[in-house]
Amino acid sequence: MAMNLSKPSSMSPLFLLLLTIFFTMTTAQKQDNLPLNFLPEFGLGKENVSHLHFFFHDIVGGPKPTAIRVAEADFTKTSPTGFGAIVMIDDPLTEGPMLSSKLLGRAQGFYASSALEELGFLMTLNYVFVEGEYKGSTLSILGRNPVMNEVREMAVVGGSGAFRFARGYALAKTHSFNDTTGDAVVEYNVEIID
């Protein structure tokens, strides 16, 4: 049997679409491992809103720094904003502002000085939770952090575990800064929809 490819089909595109959907649904019903209501199984059903509050300890000095400069350009040494510097971090996240407070997790990733005219960082990091109901879960943060602003907002762009499919925002506010060592404690309030 020969097909005439030069002549358009007499079936409308809408009919073909409906036919495709019907056959897809019929096939899915016959397979035990692919139910029609698969969205709730992947956490796409009901959305939850969570609020997290913790303190981020960026320790650049002393015998056990948690933030280490790993790259810089020649220009960085003369730049008033440190433009071009990249700092890797594994910073503690604690319940209170004191480093001795209960450890909730770690902020792991990097920040890079990305502004010529002001002190502003590109933040790319994961909050890795090690305690409480979110133990083993992570949140991924990406955004611009103009550190001289009183409050800075960065995006929650994903997560894992309890935060799979997460989205939201993180508000950062400097709690304290040591001019001598460069160490900082930053208060975070994070709103998440997952």
Backbone bond lengths (Angstrom), bond angles and torsions (degrees), N, CA, C in turn:
res aa  C-N    CA-C-N  psi(-1)  N-CA   C-N-CA  omega(-1)  CA-C   N-CA-C  phi
1 M - - - 1.440 - - 1.525 108.85 -
2 A 1.300 116.53 127.27 1.465 122.10 -178.91 1.507 109.80 -99.29
3 M 1.396 114.88 141.88 1.461 119.22 177.18 1.505 108.55 -103.96
4 N 1.312 116.09 142.94 1.447 121.68 176.92 1.525 107.57 -95.09
5 L 1.340 117.06 103.43 1.462 121.60 -176.10 1.521 112.67 -81.47
6 S 1.298 117.46 -14.60 1.458 119.22 -176.65 1.514 112.06 -84.27
7 K 1.317 118.41 -15.76 1.453 122.11 -178.05 1.523 109.42 -98.57
8 P 1.353 120.38 127.35 1.455 121.35 -179.11 1.511 111.33 -67.26
9 S 1.312 115.31 151.84 1.450 122.10 179.88 1.520 109.99 -68.00
10 S 1.299 116.30 149.53 1.450 120.51 -179.90 1.534 111.50 -84.39
11 M 1.345 117.70 -7.76 1.468 120.85 179.34 1.522 109.79 -80.30
12 S 1.330 116.18 139.00 1.467 119.86 179.55 1.526 109.54 -76.83
13 P 1.326 117.57 154.00 1.471 120.28 178.29 1.531 112.25 -60.25
14 L 1.342 117.87 -35.29 1.454 120.84 179.15 1.531 110.85 -64.60
15 F 1.322 116.76 -42.52 1.454 121.06 178.45 1.528 110.50 -62.27
16 L 1.338 117.27 -42.53 1.463 121.00 179.08 1.530 111.28 -63.40
17 L 1.325 116.50 -39.72 1.456 120.76 178.17 1.532 110.75 -63.23
18 L 1.336 116.67 -47.59 1.460 120.58 179.33 1.528 111.18 -62.66
19 L 1.314 117.07 -39.43 1.454 121.40 178.14 1.528 111.02 -63.15
20 T 1.321 116.53 -42.13 1.464 121.72 178.62 1.528 110.81 -63.25
21 I 1.324 117.11 -44.45 1.469 121.10 178.91 1.527 110.27 -61.94
22 F 1.346 116.92 -44.36 1.459 120.65 179.35 1.520 111.65 -58.89
23 F 1.340 117.56 -47.67 1.461 120.26 -178.28 1.529 111.31 -67.32
24 T 1.348 117.08 -35.57 1.458 120.62 178.22 1.527 110.39 -64.51
25 M 1.322 117.35 -44.91 1.465 121.26 179.77 1.523 111.00 -66.07
26 T 1.325 118.15 -40.70 1.455 121.56 179.07 1.519 110.91 -63.13
27 T 1.327 116.83 -42.21 1.460 121.47 178.86 1.528 110.34 -65.26
28 A 1.335 117.05 -41.68 1.463 120.73 -178.86 1.518 111.29 -64.63
29 Q 1.337 118.19 -36.78 1.459 120.97 179.51 1.524 111.83 -65.81
30 K 1.313 117.77 -29.68 1.456 121.49 -177.34 1.521 112.79 -79.90
31 Q 1.337 117.80 -17.99 1.465 120.54 -178.30 1.521 109.22 -96.27
32 D 1.329 116.43 125.28 1.460 120.16 -179.20 1.524 112.64 -66.48
33 N 1.321 117.44 -28.53 1.461 120.18 -175.00 1.526 113.56 -91.99
34 L 1.320 119.36 4.14 1.462 120.91 179.30 1.520 109.45 -135.34
35 P 1.345 117.82 79.88 1.457 120.14 -179.24 1.528 111.39 -71.45
36 L 1.330 115.75 157.66 1.463 119.98 178.48 1.519 111.94 -67.77
37 N 1.313 117.83 -28.79 1.459 120.83 -179.37 1.527 111.08 -95.47
38 F 1.318 117.03 48.81 1.466 121.06 -174.79 1.514 113.15 -72.45
39 L 1.324 120.06 -20.21 1.465 121.14 -176.96 1.526 113.13 -59.24
40 P 1.347 120.95 -46.58 1.468 118.43 178.76 1.523 113.23 -61.62
41 E 1.333 118.53 -31.23 1.456 120.17 179.14 1.520 112.27 -63.55
42 F 1.317 117.49 -26.86 1.454 121.29 -179.40 1.520 111.81 -98.85
43 G 1.326 118.03 11.80 1.457 121.26 176.78 1.513 113.43 78.48
44 L 1.322 118.51 21.61 1.455 120.49 -178.60 1.524 112.30 -100.48
45 G 1.305 117.67 8.18 1.459 120.94 -179.04 1.517 110.70 -81.88
46 K 1.320 116.71 -103.02 1.453 124.21 -177.63 1.534 110.53 -72.48
47 E 1.328 116.04 136.23 1.467 119.97 177.65 1.520 109.98 -98.72
48 N 1.316 116.40 141.08 1.457 123.07 177.68 1.522 108.95 -112.93
49 V 1.320 115.64 147.34 1.461 121.26 174.41 1.527 107.07 -112.46
50 S 1.317 116.23 126.95 1.468 121.61 179.87 1.520 109.43 -123.00
51 H 1.319 116.14 146.16 1.464 122.20 174.33 1.527 107.65 -119.33
52 L 1.320 116.01 127.64 1.462 121.31 177.05 1.524 108.96 -118.07
53 H 1.315 115.88 143.67 1.464 121.81 177.36 1.522 107.74 -136.49
54 F 1.339 116.13 126.49 1.460 120.17 179.53 1.515 109.51 -160.57
55 F 1.332 115.88 175.54 1.460 122.32 179.99 1.529 109.50 -119.95
56 F 1.311 114.99 137.27 1.470 125.89 -175.18 1.529 105.69 -106.06
57 H 1.338 118.15 123.89 1.466 122.15 -177.76 1.529 109.18 -109.03
58 D 1.318 116.65 106.70 1.466 122.35 179.66 1.532 107.23 -97.11
59 I 1.329 116.22 103.68 1.475 121.56 -174.32 1.525 108.36 -107.18
60 V 1.331 116.00 108.69 1.473 120.12 -177.44 1.522 112.74 -103.40
61 G 1.327 117.72 -13.93 1.462 120.48 -178.86 1.517 111.78 -116.17
62 G 1.322 115.07 -178.30 1.458 120.92 176.09 1.518 112.96 81.52
63 P 1.339 115.71 -175.65 1.468 120.57 -174.97 1.531 114.09 -75.19
64 K 1.352 118.57 -20.67 1.466 121.16 -178.32 1.529 110.93 -129.87
65 P 1.349 116.82 70.63 1.466 118.19 178.90 1.532 110.98 -68.91
66 T 1.325 114.90 148.06 1.465 120.81 175.80 1.521 111.26 -108.92
67 A 1.326 116.33 -0.99 1.466 122.91 178.39 1.526 108.06 -134.12
68 I 1.338 116.52 119.94 1.469 120.53 -174.90 1.530 109.50 -127.17
69 R 1.334 115.51 128.50 1.469 119.87 175.42 1.525 108.43 -70.61
70 V 1.337 116.13 122.39 1.460 120.81 -176.73 1.525 112.95 -109.93
71 A 1.327 117.92 -13.97 1.471 119.99 -179.94 1.515 109.69 -155.92
72 E 1.322 113.75 150.09 1.459 121.27 173.48 1.516 108.09 -163.85
73 A 1.324 115.14 157.78 1.464 121.35 177.06 1.528 108.60 -99.60
74 D 1.321 116.43 166.03 1.471 119.28 175.64 1.523 110.29 -56.63
75 F 1.318 115.95 -37.33 1.466 122.10 179.90 1.533 111.29 -61.30
76 T 1.325 117.71 -32.38 1.465 122.61 -176.76 1.521 111.52 -57.28
77 K 1.330 117.10 -37.58 1.464 121.05 -175.82 1.523 112.98 -64.01
78 T 1.335 117.39 -26.52 1.462 120.49 -179.72 1.519 113.06 -106.48
79 S 1.327 117.70 -5.43 1.463 122.20 -178.85 1.523 110.93 -75.83
80 P 1.334 117.90 130.25 1.467 119.33 178.50 1.529 112.75 -67.39
81 T 1.322 118.08 -18.75 1.468 121.43 -179.93 1.525 112.39 -103.67
82 G 1.345 117.86 -0.42 1.458 120.80 -177.03 1.520 112.79 70.71
83 F 1.331 115.83 22.79 1.463 121.72 -176.02 1.536 111.20 -49.70
84 G 1.342 114.86 128.49 1.450 120.07 177.73 1.517 114.73 100.20
85 A 1.334 117.85 -9.56 1.462 120.28 179.44 1.523 110.26 -78.17
86 I 1.328 116.15 141.02 1.465 122.14 176.29 1.529 107.85 -122.34
87 V 1.325 115.85 129.49 1.458 122.58 -176.89 1.528 109.51 -121.80
88 M 1.328 116.70 122.35 1.470 122.15 174.41 1.517 108.05 -86.74
89 I 1.345 115.76 141.08 1.461 118.75 -177.48 1.529 112.35 -131.85
90 D 1.302 113.64 152.26 1.463 124.10 168.66 1.531 104.43 -143.82
91 D 1.339 115.00 68.18 1.456 122.55 -171.18 1.527 112.50 -88.20
92 P 1.333 117.44 137.93 1.463 120.19 176.47 1.532 111.42 -66.53
93 L 1.323 115.37 143.16 1.466 123.05 171.25 1.522 106.09 -113.11
94 T 1.327 116.78 119.54 1.459 120.08 -174.74 1.522 111.59 -120.77
95 E 1.322 114.64 161.97 1.458 121.62 -179.15 1.525 111.48 -67.73
96 G 1.326 117.17 -37.57 1.458 121.79 -179.26 1.524 110.80 -121.59
97 P 1.338 117.92 178.88 1.464 120.72 -176.17 1.527 115.13 -74.69
98 M 1.329 117.31 -15.42 1.463 120.10 178.83 1.526 109.49 -84.25
99 L 1.332 116.78 140.54 1.467 121.02 178.85 1.531 111.22 -60.70
100 S 1.321 116.72 -25.71 1.459 121.10 179.19 1.530 112.85 -78.89
101 S 1.337 117.20 -4.33 1.476 120.94 176.94 1.513 110.18 -63.67
102 K 1.322 116.39 166.10 1.461 122.19 -179.47 1.533 110.21 -57.79
103 L 1.339 115.76 128.37 1.465 122.07 178.80 1.524 109.08 -76.42
104 L 1.331 116.67 122.94 1.465 121.92 178.77 1.525 111.93 -99.67
105 G 1.348 115.56 -28.13 1.460 119.18 -177.61 1.505 111.48 175.84
106 R 1.338 115.65 -162.83 1.466 122.32 -179.25 1.520 108.22 -134.09
107 A 1.327 115.95 146.76 1.463 122.34 170.06 1.523 105.90 -100.89
108 Q 1.321 116.57 111.70 1.465 121.25 -176.16 1.516 109.43 -119.43
109 G 1.335 116.28 131.82 1.459 121.63 -179.55 1.516 109.75 155.78
110 F 1.336 115.23 -138.65 1.461 118.88 178.22 1.517 111.07 -150.90
111 Y 1.329 114.46 159.09 1.455 120.46 166.67 1.514 107.29 -129.91
112 A 1.322 114.75 147.27 1.462 120.85 -176.67 1.515 109.00 -131.61
113 S 1.329 116.19 136.00 1.455 120.32 176.21 1.529 108.20 -71.67
114 S 1.331 115.22 113.85 1.467 119.80 -170.77 1.517 113.52 -121.29
115 A 1.323 118.19 14.13 1.464 120.87 -178.82 1.534 110.27 -127.63
116 L 1.310 116.06 136.11 1.465 121.51 178.77 1.520 113.07 -82.02
117 E 1.331 116.96 -36.24 1.459 121.43 -170.56 1.529 114.90 -96.86
118 E 1.335 117.04 -17.01 1.462 120.41 -179.96 1.521 108.31 -144.25
119 L 1.323 116.27 167.49 1.454 120.34 177.64 1.525 107.76 -81.61
120 G 1.326 115.97 101.70 1.462 121.37 -177.50 1.512 110.53 -140.41
121 F 1.317 115.32 133.03 1.463 120.81 -177.29 1.521 111.56 -112.94
122 L 1.315 114.98 148.51 1.456 122.52 164.17 1.520 104.71 -89.56
123 M 1.331 117.30 121.36 1.465 122.29 -179.44 1.524 108.75 -105.78
124 T 1.323 116.18 125.12 1.464 122.47 175.44 1.516 106.34 -134.73
125 L 1.327 116.35 103.71 1.459 118.13 -174.36 1.508 112.20 -154.17
126 N 1.314 114.50 164.99 1.460 123.16 174.53 1.514 108.50 -116.96
127 Y 1.327 115.48 134.26 1.454 120.63 167.64 1.524 105.59 -88.71
128 V 1.309 116.68 117.41 1.467 122.64 -178.45 1.525 106.96 -107.55
129 F 1.329 116.89 111.06 1.463 120.64 -175.08 1.529 111.07 -88.19
130 V 1.332 115.40 134.05 1.470 120.88 -175.58 1.525 112.47 -119.99
131 E 1.323 117.24 3.38 1.463 120.90 -174.76 1.522 109.56 -144.41
132 G 1.329 115.87 155.85 1.464 121.81 172.41 1.519 113.97 74.27
133 E 1.342 114.94 -161.33 1.466 120.69 -174.73 1.524 113.07 -66.78
134 Y 1.329 118.73 -18.19 1.469 121.25 -179.52 1.529 112.79 -101.29
135 K 1.315 117.18 10.31 1.469 121.14 -179.94 1.536 110.18 -53.40
136 G 1.340 115.50 129.64 1.461 121.05 -179.41 1.512 114.35 88.27
137 S 1.320 118.07 -6.21 1.462 122.17 179.37 1.523 110.04 -98.81
138 T 1.322 116.07 158.46 1.465 120.89 178.39 1.524 110.52 -132.63
139 L 1.326 114.99 156.77 1.464 123.24 170.11 1.520 107.60 -124.70
140 S 1.324 116.89 136.55 1.465 121.74 178.47 1.528 109.09 -103.16
141 I 1.336 115.11 127.47 1.462 122.44 -176.87 1.519 108.98 -116.34
142 L 1.325 115.92 138.00 1.460 121.68 176.95 1.518 107.90 -144.41
143 G 1.320 116.83 132.10 1.452 117.09 177.44 1.503 113.75 168.63
144 R 1.323 113.50 -179.97 1.456 122.84 179.26 1.521 108.39 -96.74
145 N 1.319 116.09 134.33 1.455 121.61 -178.29 1.527 109.06 -123.97
146 P 1.347 117.80 90.58 1.468 120.46 174.83 1.528 108.88 -77.91
147 V 1.319 116.81 90.94 1.460 122.73 -164.27 1.524 115.66 -62.20
148 M 1.323 118.68 -17.19 1.464 119.76 178.71 1.535 111.87 -83.48
149 N 1.332 118.35 -11.89 1.466 120.74 175.38 1.525 108.76 -72.62
150 E 1.313 116.35 148.27 1.461 119.21 -178.86 1.531 111.33 -62.47
151 V 1.340 116.74 -46.37 1.462 122.12 178.30 1.518 108.34 -126.44
152 R 1.329 115.82 133.56 1.471 121.64 179.16 1.522 109.00 -120.69
153 E 1.337 116.11 141.88 1.459 120.89 -179.27 1.521 110.69 -114.66
154 M 1.326 115.68 132.16 1.466 122.31 176.43 1.519 108.55 -129.66
155 A 1.321 115.80 157.25 1.461 120.54 -175.20 1.526 112.18 -89.12
156 V 1.332 115.29 140.15 1.466 121.81 165.35 1.525 104.55 -87.99
157 V 1.329 116.48 117.90 1.467 120.54 -173.66 1.528 113.59 -109.62
158 G 1.322 117.17 1.88 1.462 119.29 178.84 1.506 110.65 165.43
159 G 1.318 114.81 -171.80 1.444 119.91 179.83 1.513 110.73 179.06
160 S 1.319 114.11 -175.44 1.466 120.34 178.05 1.516 108.68 -141.23
161 G 1.343 116.05 167.52 1.452 120.49 179.89 1.514 110.76 64.52
162 A 1.326 117.01 -125.19 1.466 121.63 179.92 1.521 112.08 -63.14
163 F 1.327 117.17 -18.94 1.467 121.30 -177.42 1.523 113.54 -108.02
164 R 1.333 117.13 23.20 1.462 120.44 176.65 1.534 108.06 -59.27
165 F 1.322 117.43 134.72 1.471 124.99 -178.26 1.527 112.59 68.53
166 A 1.344 118.22 19.07 1.467 120.95 -177.45 1.517 112.04 -67.61
167 R 1.328 113.79 150.12 1.459 122.39 170.31 1.529 106.56 -150.04
168 G 1.315 115.59 156.27 1.455 118.26 -178.51 1.512 110.84 159.17
169 Y 1.330 115.74 -150.45 1.462 119.96 -179.11 1.519 110.57 -148.87
170 A 1.329 114.49 155.23 1.459 122.39 177.09 1.524 108.03 -120.28
171 L 1.306 116.80 129.14 1.462 122.22 175.83 1.519 108.37 -105.02
172 A 1.327 115.90 124.15 1.466 121.92 -178.73 1.521 109.49 -110.59
173 K 1.326 115.77 137.61 1.467 121.85 177.43 1.519 107.73 -139.88
174 T 1.323 117.13 125.27 1.468 120.61 -179.08 1.519 109.55 -65.51
175 H 1.312 115.55 123.25 1.470 121.78 177.33 1.531 109.85 -87.65
176 S 1.346 116.00 -43.91 1.462 120.21 177.22 1.527 109.74 -155.49
177 F 1.320 115.30 153.19 1.464 121.80 177.68 1.516 108.60 -142.30
178 N 1.340 117.41 130.53 1.451 122.61 179.53 1.531 108.36 -98.09
179 D 1.342 116.51 110.34 1.471 121.61 -178.47 1.523 112.65 -61.07
180 T 1.318 117.57 -29.59 1.460 121.24 -176.89 1.529 111.83 -77.18
181 T 1.322 117.12 -49.65 1.469 120.33 -175.48 1.531 113.31 -91.91
182 G 1.340 116.74 -24.92 1.471 120.29 -174.46 1.514 112.75 87.04
183 D 1.334 117.21 1.14 1.460 120.63 178.86 1.525 109.82 -70.01
184 A 1.340 115.64 145.77 1.462 120.62 179.98 1.517 110.29 -137.80
185 V 1.325 114.88 148.29 1.458 122.49 170.42 1.517 105.93 -118.89
186 V 1.342 115.63 124.11 1.458 121.58 -176.21 1.526 108.97 -119.90
187 E 1.328 115.27 128.35 1.459 120.88 177.06 1.531 109.28 -84.99
188 Y 1.323 116.85 132.40 1.467 121.89 179.42 1.522 110.67 -119.15
189 N 1.320 115.28 133.63 1.456 123.55 167.75 1.520 105.97 -119.28
190 V 1.318 116.45 122.45 1.460 121.55 -173.31 1.520 109.44 -122.66
191 E 1.318 116.49 127.08 1.462 122.66 175.62 1.524 107.67 -109.16
192 I 1.336 115.71 127.62 1.458 120.55 -173.53 1.517 109.69 -130.47
193 I 1.314 116.04 136.41 1.462 122.57 167.97 1.502 105.74 -110.83
194 D 1.342 116.52 124.68 1.469 120.31 179.26 1.513 110.50 -139.32
